[in-house]
């Protein structure tokens, strides 16, 4: 039994549920809290986060400065 997070929007009353944790088996059968209609799963956003100044970038900067 594993859980996954999705954003859902109701097609009936436009209620949105961001970051809702649901069971993986039930991710297509989520009901709205307000009207009881089935909710539509919204497209997933990007999972990549860019970190400026991460360790790999710092290591490459040090390597470049040592070569100069």
N, C-alpha and C positions, 0 to 999 in steps of 0.2 A: 504494500500500500504506500504509494508515493504521492506527494503533493507537488503541484506546479502553479505558478502565478500567471495570470492573464488579465488583460483589461477587457471588460464586457460592456456592451451597450444594449439596452432594451429597444426593440423595434416598435413596441407599442407606445411607451410613454417617454422615451428618450432618457431614461435613467441610466447613469453610468456607474460602473463599479471598477475603479482602478486597482490594480495589484490584488485581485481576488485570488485567494488560495483555494484550489479545488483539487479533488482527486483526479489522477490522470485518466481513469476510466470514465469519469463523468464530465470531462471538460467540454463536451458538446451539448450537454443537457443541463444547463444552468438556468434556473428560473429567477425572474425579477422579484425583488423584495416588495415592491410597491404594488404591481398589478398581477404578478403570477405568470406572465407570458415568458416564453423562452427568450433568452438573451443571445445576442450575436457576439462572437468573439472578435475583437478588434485585431488588426495586424500587429505583429510584434515589432517593437522598436529595435534599434541596433543594440547589441550587447557589448560592443567594443567601447572601451573608454580609453581616451588618450591621456597619458600622464606625461607632462613635459618635465624633464629632469629626472626621469626614471634611472635606475641603476645602469642599464645597458647603454643609455645615452651618455651618462657620466663617464663610464669606462671608455667609451670610444673617444670622448673629448680628451681624456687623460692620455690616451694612446696617441692622439694627434698632436697634443702639446709636447709629448716626449720626443716625437719624431722631429719636430721643428728645431 
